[in-house]
Amino acid sequence: MSNRRQPRTIPRLTGGPDKRTADLNNALYVIVEFVSPGRLATLAIMPTAAQLIAAVDLYLTCESNQELVAHAQALRTAAEMWVDGGEVPSGVFAAAKAILTVLGPEPPAGWDADDGYSSGAISQTEPKPRPEASEPAVQVSEQAEHSAQTVMLTINLAALLASPRLLQKATEMPSREHLLEHFDALVRVFSTGRASSPPAGVEATREAALRLRGVCARWTPGPEAPAEVQKAALALLRAFGVDEPPGGWDAFEGVEEA
C-alpha cells in the first residue's frame, strides 16, 4: 500500500479581524512556497510568475521594514525574469529564502530540504505523525511559517495597544499572560540562531519587544493603556517599519474589510 502523500494546496485567509494581517498572511503563503524547488514540487498547482508577482506586490503594500522590502523587491525582479513553463530562476529562491530568514532563522537542514508537509502553523489538513530522525526537513516549514505568524500576531497586538480607540472598542481584552506569551515568542524569533552581533534592525526589534513586554508585565489590561504602554507599542511598530495610519494612531479605529 502506497504511503504517498496528497499534493498540497496553498492556504488562503478570507476574513479575520484585520484585513492587513490577512493580506500579509496570504502573500506570505505564496512566497514561502518558493523557498525550495522541493516544496514547489509537492503542490497540486504551482503558482505562476504572475501570481508570485501579485503576492509580492501585496506583501509590499503591507511591509515597511527596509530589509524585508529590499528582499521583496529582489524577489519581484527575479520573478519578472521567470517565463511560465520554464525553470524558476535561482534568484527567486534566494530572495524568498532571504525574506523568511529575516522572519526566523534558517533551519539546520536548510531550505532546500523543505517539502512543505510540515506546516503546523497554517496546515489545512490533519496533523501528520511526528517524523523519524532521518527526515530533518520536517521542521523547516513549521519554523518559517510559525515565525511569520508570530510577527503578524504581535504587530496586531502592538497596533491594539498603540490605538486608544481600537483598544476601547475591543470586544475581548487580551490578558496580561496572553500579551507576555506573544512578546516572548517574538523575542525568541529574533534571538534563535542569531549571531552574537545580529543586524541592527533585528536587534532594535528585539529590544523594542522586550521594552513592550516589560511595561505590559506591570499593567492589568483594560480599555485604557498607560502612556508607557502606548509609547512602547509605537516603538515596536516603528521597529517593524509599520507606517502610521492616516490621522495617526490616536484616531485609528481598525482596517475595514474591502
N, C-alpha and C positions, 0 to 999 in steps of 0.2 A: 504493500500500500504506500503510495507516494505521500511524503510529508511536505511537498512543495507548497509554499505559502501563496495566498492570493495576491494578485497585483494590487498595489496601493493606489489610493486617490488622495488628492491634496485637500486637506480640511479647509473650511471657509466659515467664518463667523458672519451671521446675517443680522445680528442685533446685539443688544447689550446696553449698559447704562451710558457708555461713552463712545461716540462714533469714531473719534480719533484713535482710540485704543483698538477698536475693531478693524479700522483701516490698516493700522500698523501691523496688527497680527496677520491679516490677510496678505499683506505684502511680504512679510517675513516667511509665511507658509510657502510662498512660491520661491523666494530667494534661497531658503535653506535647502531646497531640493538640488541646488546647483553647487553644493559643497563637494560632491564627488560623482564621477561617472557611474559608480556602482549604485548610488542612490537613485539616480535618474532611471537606471535600467529596471528598477522594480516598480516603476509607475505604470498604471494601466494606460494612461495617456500622458505623454511628456509635454510640458508647456512649449509653446512656440517661442521664437525670438520676440515676436510682437507682444506676447503675453508676459514674458520676462521684463521687457522694457516697460510695459504698463505697470507691472508690480513695482519696479524701481522708481518710476515717476510718482506712484502713490506713496511709496516709502519716503521719497524726498519731500513730499508735502507735509509729512509728519515728523521728520527728523531735522534737528538743527545742530546737533553735535558735529563740530567741524571735521573731526576724524572720520566719523561714520558717513558724513555727507561726501567726503572725498572718496571713500571706498565705494559708495553707491554710484557716484558719477563715473568712476573707473569701470564699475560693473555695467553701467549703461553703454559706455563707449565700446566695451568688449562685445556686448550683446548686439550692437549695431553691425558688427563685423560677422555675425553668425547668419549664415544662409540656411533657411529652413530645409531640412532634409540632409544637411551636411553635418560634419563633425562640429561639436560645440567647441569654440575656441578655448584654449587653456587659460586665457585671461579672464573668462567668465568664472571658471572655477576658482582662480586665485583671488578675484575680487569678492566673491561670495564668502570664501573662507575668511578673508580679512574682516568682513563685517561681523561674522559670527565669533571670531576670535576676540574682537573688542567687547562683545556682549558676554563672553565667557571663554575661559582658556581652552585651547585645543586639547582634546583628549589624548592620552598616551598612545593609543593605537593609530592616531592620525585621521584626518578627514576621509582619506581615500578608502578607509575600511568601513565607512558608514553605508549600510544598505537600506536605511530608512525604516526598519521594522522595530525599532526600539523607542519610538517617540511617545514616552509615557505621559508627557505633559499635555499633548494635544491629540492623543490617539482616538480614532473613531471606532476602533474595533475592540474586541475583548482583550483583557490583559494577556500578554504572552508569558509562557513559563520562563523562569529565570534560566538563562543560557549557561552552557558549560564554560569552564575557564578557557577552553580552546577557541572561544568566539569573542575576542576582545572588542569587536566592532559594536556590540550591542549598547555600549554606554554613550556612543557618540551623539546620536540624535537626541537622546534624553537630556544630556548635559547642555547642548547648544540651545534646544528649544525651551528647556526649563530656565536657562539664563535669560533668554529673551522675554519669557513670560514674567519672570521676576522683575526685570527692568520696567516693563509696561505697567504691571500692577502697582509698583512703587511710585511711578510717575503719577498714576491716578490718585494715589493716597496723598502725595505731596500737593497736587492740584486742589484736592479737597481741603487740605489744611491751609493752603495759601489763599483760598477764596472764602471770605466771611459769608457771602450769600449762598454759596454752594453748601457750606457746612450747616448753615441754619435750616436749609430745606431738605437736608438728608433724612430719609425715612428710617434709616437704620444707622446708628452711630457705631463705628468700629471700637472695639475695646482696646485698652492700653496694650494688652497682651498681643492682640492682632497686629497693632501697629509695630510693636517691637519685633515680632516674628518676621514681618516683611522687611524691616530695615536690617535686621541681622542677616536675612537671606541675601539682600543686596550687597552688604559688606562682604559676604563670602564670595559672591560672584566676582567682585572686583579685587579679591585678595587671592583666591585659589589659583595656584600655578603661576602667579606673577613673579617676575624677577625682583631682586632686592631693591632695585631702583625702577619702579614702574613708570610709564609715561605720565607726564604732568596731568593730562586730562583724567586719566584713570585715578590717580592719587587724589585729585581735587574732588572727584565724585565720591570716592570712598570716605574722605574726610567730611564732606557735606552730609552724607548718610549717617555717619557717626554723630555729627552735631545734632541732626534732627532726632536721632534715637535718644540722645541724652536729654533733650528738653521734653520729649514725649514721655520719658520714663518718670518725669516729675509731675505729669499732668493727667488728670482724670478726664478723658474725652467727653466733650459736651458740645452744645450748639455754638459756643464761642471759644475760639482758640486764643490763648495768651499771645501777646505780641512776639515773644521769643519763639514760639512755635511757628507762627506765621512767617517770621523772618527766616527761620531755619528751613522751612519748606520752600520758600522762594529761592534760597541759596542752592538747594538741591535741584530745583527746576532749572536754574541758570547753569549749573554744572552739567546738566544733561543737554543744554542748548535749547531748551523749550522756550519758544517765543512768548512774550507777554500778550495775552488776548486783547482785542480791541476794547478800549476803555479801562484796561488794567485789571489786575486780579481782584481788586475790591469790588468791581462791577460784574465780574464773571459769574454766570449762573449755569454753566454747562454748555455742552455742544448738542444741539438737537439733531435727531436723525434726519437725513435728507429724504 
